[in-house]
Amino acid sequence: MEKTIKNSSSKSYGPMIIIGSLFFVFGFVTWVNSLLIPYFKLTCALTVKEAMLVAFAFYISYFVMAIPSSFILKKTGYKNGMMLGLFVMAAGAMVFVPAATTRAYSVFLLGLFIEAAGLTLLQTAANPYITILGPIESAASRISIMGVCNKVAGAIAPLILVGALIKNPDEIDQVKAQLLTIAPAQQTVVLDDLSSRLIMPYIVISIVLVGLGLLIKLSHLPDINDETSDTVSSSAAEQHNKSLFQHKHLLLGAVAIFCAVSIEVLAIDSIINYAQYKGLSFRDAKYFATYTLLIMVISYCIGIFTIPKIIKQRKALMLSAIIGIFFTIIALLIKGPSSVWFISLLGLGNALLWPTIWPLSLEGLGKSTSKGSALLIMGVVGGGVSPLIYGAISDAANPQVAYSILIPLYLFIFYFAVSGYKAGKVNLSSQ
């Protein structure tokens, strides 16, 4: 039997490094979508709403696969579950080969769904792992460290992929201009060439994912189980016997995760298209997803050093929601390209949403931690729903007005930070 991690204040650097590498993988695979959306929009001749199906296909998999993932983890254990998740992701990446060959958008979407299915299994294991790895009061700080790994990977992913896809910095803008003047048959040749360039990068991604899966299998990463988790405060011990759906704070936390992922994905995945709408060339616009992710890294670093020493998890969540509302309002009101920068600055508030919601939602679950984790993972479907709504509003009105959907999402997160996090808990002291 594999050794189980006990929750203590001692630092487990080995497991932290391994899980950090997995969060790097999460970030690379997830945030490369910010480039795929405008790339597919061009190569497959899509509307904004159709292009946003990239996000929908990716994040709907979290909703579909979250509960099955929790059952798989019960059978395989967390370590083997992580390895299996990486193998499934590799299979999804390989689907890009026939998709790119035929320029079939539906097959691309299938590949993204399979990738996300593996990622769901990976995240269902890794997120509670890092939460249980130490005291619940500092969980947001540990998750923030993982967030840095995630977002650094996300920041470089679009730049690496675009470097592999285009021959010069101006090529995409040149192709757009060329398509307006050439015959349909020539357009097909040009777009087929652009699409085929995805084949080799995704073969490499698949090989890397298989390699990481084998490394996880051969590593000395110990397993965990829900029984060893002391995420239950002594005053809330009586809640162990409650049904999962009787934990009101968990249900509200799942909704908060839905809102948080909606906001985070929308700000990153739509910003390249929004920058182009505001008059920037693709050459300049392609960097804004990276800017947003790097701003999130700065915010994560602040969280690492301030939670819980200077600010408690709950108050950090409240502040993040306020920052998000403030910058969204400015982005909606300001004219010109400057508005794009305020969407990018949303990263400052968005970074700490996930790290603070997660431990506040899981506290008190005890033996139900893995099932609670699966329920929270289901909330990630927000990353697929909100871009579709945004795309529909963008096509009907314009991309700037469409960002108004962020306001109610931030407001719910603010409510969760103020009172929702303690709904149904017994004598819970403020975090």
N, C-alpha and C positions, 0 to 999 in steps of 0.2 A: 504493500500500500504506500502511496506517495505521502510524503510528509506534508502536514497541514500547517499553514501560516497562522500563528496566533496573533491576535490584535494587541500590540504593545506599542510603547513609545519609541522602541529601538528602531533604527532606520535599516530597512532591507534594501540596500543599494542594488544587489543583483537583480531581484525581481523588478525593481523600479526601472532599471536600464532596459530589461527585456520588454516590459510593458510599454516603456517609452518608445522603443523601436516599432512596436505595433501601432501606437498612436501616430507615428510618422507615416506608416503605411496607410492608416485611415485617411490622414490628411491628403496624401498624394492622390489616392484614388478618388476621394470625394471632391476635392476642390479643382481637379483638372476639368470638371464639368463646366467651370466658368469659361473655359476656352472652347469646349466642345459645343456649347450652345450657339455662339456666333458662327463657329465653323460649320456645324450642320445647317444652320440657317442659310448659309451661303451655298454649300455643296448640294443640299437637298431642296433648295428654293422654298423655304418655309416662312410662314408668318411668325410674329413674336410668340403668339400662343402655342403654335405648333412646335417651335423651338424649345419652349419651356417644358414640353413633354419629356425632355431629357431629365429634368429634375423630378418630374412626376414618376417616371418609370423607375428611377433610382430610389426615391424615398418611399414609394408605395410598397416596395419590397420589405422595408422595415416593419410596416404594419402587418403584412401577410406572414412574415417569417419570425416575428418576435416570440410568439408563444411556442411555435415548434422548436425554436432555438433553445428555450428553457428546458424543454423535455429532452432534447438532444444532449444538453449539458449534464442533465441528471444521469444519462446513460454513459457518456464518454468521459465526464470530468471536465474541468475548465481547461486544462492544458491540452488534452487531445481535441477538445472543441475548438480551441484557437487554431490548431494545425489544420483541422478539417475546414474551418472558415477560410483559411488562406488558399487551400486547394480549390474550393468552390469559386473564390474570386479569380483564380487563375483560369478556370474553365470559362468564366464570363468574359475575361479579357480575350480569350481565343475566339470567341464568337465574333469579335470585331474583324477577324480575317475574312470570312465570307461576306460580312456586312459591307466592308470597305470595297471588296471586289465587285459587288453588285450595286453599290450605292443605295442599298435598301434601308430606309430610315427605320422601318419596323424591326429589322434584324439588329440594328444598332441598339434600339430600345430594349430588345430581349437580352442582349449582352450586358447592358447596364443593370437590368433587373437581376440577372444572375450574379453579377459582381456584388451588388448590394445585398443579396441574400447571404453570401459569404461574409460580407462585412457586418451584417446583423448578428450572425453567430459570434463573430469575433468581438463585437462591441458588447453583446449580452454577457460575455465572459469577462472582458477586460475592465469594464466600468465598475462593477461591484468589487472586482479584485483590488483595484486601486483604492476604493472606498474603505474596504476592510483592512487594508495593509497597515493602517495606523489608527490613531484616535479619530473619532467622528468629528470632533471640533476642528481638526485641521485638514479634513478631507478635501475641502475646497482648494486649499493650498497645493495638495498633492495632485488633484485633478488639473489645477492650473499649470503645473509642470508638464503634465501630459498634453495640455492644450498648446503649450509652446511647441512641443514636438509636432503636434498635429498641424498647427498653423504655419510653422516654418516650412514644413513639407508642402502645404497648400500654396505658400507664397512662391516657391520655386517650381512647382509642378507645371503651371501654365507656361512659364518661360522655357522650361526644358522641352515641353511638347511642341510649343510653337517653333523653337529652334530646330526641332527634328522635322517639322512639317513644311516650313517655308524656306525658299532659297535666298531671299533678301528681305529686309525689314518692310519694304514697300510693296511686296508682291501681292498681298491680299487686296490692298487698295487699287493696285494696277489691274488685278483680275476683275474686280467689280466694275471698273471703267471699261475694260475690254468686253465684258459680257453684254454691255449696252449696244455694242457696234457690230458684233459678229453674228453669223447665222446660227440657228438652233443646233444644227449638227456639230458645228465647231464648239458651241457652248457645252454640249455633252462631253466632248473630248477633254476640254479644259477641266470640267467639274469631276470627271472620272479620274483624271490625274491627281487632283487634290485629294479625293477620297482615298485613293490607293496608298497615299503616303501614310495613312494611319496603320497599315498592316505591320510594318517592322517595329514601330514603337510598342504596339500592343503584344507582339510576340515576346519582346524583351520584358515587358511588364509581367507577362504570364510566367516566364522562366524565373524571374526574381521572386514572385509570390510562391512558387513551388519550393524554391530554395529556402525561403524564410520558414515555410511550413516544416521542412525537414529539420531546420535549425531549432525550431521550437520543440520538436519531438526529441531531439538529442540533447536539449538543454537540461539543466538541473532545476528548472523552474518548478517549485513545489505547487501542489494543488491546494485549493481551498474548498470549504463547504460551508453551507449556511449555518450549521450548528456552532461553528467556532466564532461567528460574528458576534461582537458585543455592541453592535450598533443600537441595541436596545438600552435605553436609560433605565435605571433601577425603578424610577417612579412610573415607568410605562410598561413594566414587565407583564402586567396582566393582559396586555394586548396580544400576546403570543398566540392565543387560541382564537383570535378573531379571524373571520373570513377575510381574504385579501381585499375584497371590494367593500369591506366595512372600515378600512383605513381611509378615511375621507381625505386626509392630507396627501396620501399617495395618489388618489384619483385626481385631486386638484393639481398635484405635481405633474401628472401625465399631461394634463391640459397645458400647464405652464411650459413643459418641454415642447409640446406642439407649437406653442407661440414662439418660444425661444428659437427653435430650429427654423421655423417659418421666417423669422426676422433675419437670422444669420445667413441662411441660404439665399434669400431674396436679395439681400444687400450685396452679396458676393457674385452670385450667378447672373444677376441682371445688369451689373454695373458697366460691363464692357459695351453691351448694347445701348445702355443709357448714355454713355459717354459719346458714342457715335451719333445718337439722336441729338445730342447737344452740340454737334458740329465737329467733334474731334475725329481724326483719321484713325483707322484700325491700328496703325503703327503706334500712336500715342494711347489709344483707348485700352489696348491689351494689358497695360501695366496696372490698371486701376484695381483689378482683383487682387493683385499682389500687394498694392498699397494698403488695401483694406485688411488683408491678412497680417501684414507687418504691424499695422496699428493695433490689431488684436493681440499680437505677441507682446507689445509694450504693455497693454492692459493686463495680460496674463502675468507678466513679470511683477507688476505692481501688486497683483493678488497674492503671488507667492510670498512676498516679503511683508504683506500687511495683514493677511488673514491667518489666524485669528488674533495676532498680537495687537494690532492697532484697530482693526474694524472687524466686526463679527460677520459671519456668512450672510445672515439675513439682511443686514444693513447694506452690505456690498451689493446685494441683489436689488434693493430699493434704489440705491444710487444709480445702478446700471440702467434701470428702467427710466429714471428721470432724465439721464443723459440721452437715452435713445429718443424719448419724446421731444426733447429740446432740439436735437439735430434734425429730426424728421420734419418738424415744423419749419425750420429754416430752409431745408432742402426743397420743401413744397412752395415756399414763398419767393425764393431768390430766383433771378433770371440768369440765363447764360451758363457757360461751362462751370462756373463756380459752384453751382448746385451739385455737380458730380462729386466735388470734394466733401460736401457735407454728408452725402450717402456713404462715402468712404470712411468718414469719421465716426459713423455708427459703430465701427469696429471697436472703438474705445469703450462703449457700453456693452456691446454684444459679447465680448470675450468671457466675462464672468457670469453670464446667464446660466450656461450649462453646469459649470463647476459648483455653483451655489444651489441651484435647484435640485441637483442630484442627491446630495447628502441630506438636505432638508426633507426630501420626499421618502428616502429609504429609512430614516431613523425610526426605530421601533418595530421593524418588520421581523427581525430575528430569523427563524427558520423559513420565512417566506421571502427572504431577500432576493433569491434568484428569480422567483416569480414576479416580485415587485419590479426588479430590474427589467424583465421582459415587458411588463406593462409600460414602463417609462420609455423603453426603446420603441414601442408602438407609437408613442407621441412624435417620434421623428418623422412620421408621415406628413407632418406639417410642412416639411421641406419640399414635398411634392405638390401639396394642395395650394399653398400661397403663390408659387410662381405661376400656376395656371390661372388663378384669379387675377394676378398682376398682369399676365399676358392678355387676358380677355379685356381688362380695363384699358390696357395700353392700345390695343387694336381699336377699341371703341372711342377712346378719348386721346390720351397720349401717355407716354411712359412716366412723365413727371407726376401727373395727377394720380396715376396708379399707385404711387408710393404712399398714398393716404391710408391704405389698408394696414400700414404698420402701427398706426396710433392705437386702435383697439387691442392689438396684440401686446403692446407695451403696457397698456393699462391693466390687462389681466395679470401680467407678471408682477406689476406693482401691488395689486391686490393680494397675490400669493405671498409676497414678501411681508406685507403688513399683517395679514391674519390667516390666509389660507393654509400656510405651512403648519399651523398648530390645530387645524380642524380635527376633532376627534381624539386628540392626544390627551393624556392624563398628566396634569401638573407639570407641563413641559416648561423648563426655563428657557429664556430667550437665547438664541444663538447669535 
